[in-house]
């Protein structure tokens, strides 16, 4: 199986946990106390999500994140 690259959105919640979401894979989310642990867990979550039937054809394509001052 060939490697695939995924965009991952990383945020930190009010309790200090890091939360990762993979927009291209429905329901693919995980959390961890440290960024290093999050990187390991997000790879595990991606592997699990890739084992599920592919229903990502209706998912939007991730374009990017922009910071806007208003």
C-alpha positions in Angstrom: 0.0 0.0 0.0 1.4 3.4 -0.9 1.7 6.3 1.6 -0.9 9.0 1.6 -0.6 12.5 3.0 -3.3 14.2 5.0 -3.9 17.7 6.3 -4.4 17.7 10.1 -6.1 20.5 12.0 -4.5 20.8 15.5 -6.1 22.8 18.3 -5.6 23.1 22.1 -8.8 23.0 24.2 -9.5 24.9 27.4 -8.1 22.0 29.6 -4.8 22.0 27.7 -5.4 18.9 25.6 -4.2 18.9 22.0 -7.0 17.9 19.6 -6.4 16.7 16.0 -8.9 16.3 13.2 -8.3 15.0 9.7 -10.9 16.7 7.5 -10.5 14.3 4.6 -11.5 11.3 6.8 -15.0 11.5 8.3 -14.9 11.2 12.1 -11.1 11.0 12.2 -10.2 12.8 15.5 -7.9 12.2 18.5 -6.5 14.0 21.4 -3.4 13.9 23.7 -1.6 15.8 26.4 1.5 16.6 24.3 2.2 17.3 20.6 4.5 14.4 20.4 1.9 12.0 21.7 -0.7 13.6 19.4 1.4 12.9 16.3 1.6 9.2 17.2 -2.1 9.1 18.0 -3.2 10.9 14.8 -1.2 8.3 12.7 -3.1 5.5 14.6 -6.4 7.3 14.0 -5.7 7.6 10.3 -4.8 3.9 10.0 -8.1 3.0 11.7 -10.1 5.4 9.5 -8.5 4.0 6.4 -9.7 0.5 7.4 -13.3 1.7 7.2 -15.2 1.7 3.9 -14.3 4.9 1.8 -17.2 7.3 1.9 -15.0 10.4 1.5 -16.1 11.2 -2.1 -18.7 13.7 -0.8 -16.2 15.4 1.6 -14.9 18.9 0.7 -11.2 19.3 -0.2 -9.1 21.0 2.5 -7.7 24.2 1.1 -6.0 25.9 4.0 -6.3 28.0 7.1 -6.1 31.8 7.0 -5.8 34.3 9.8 -8.1 37.3 9.4 -8.0 40.5 11.5 -11.3 42.3 11.8 
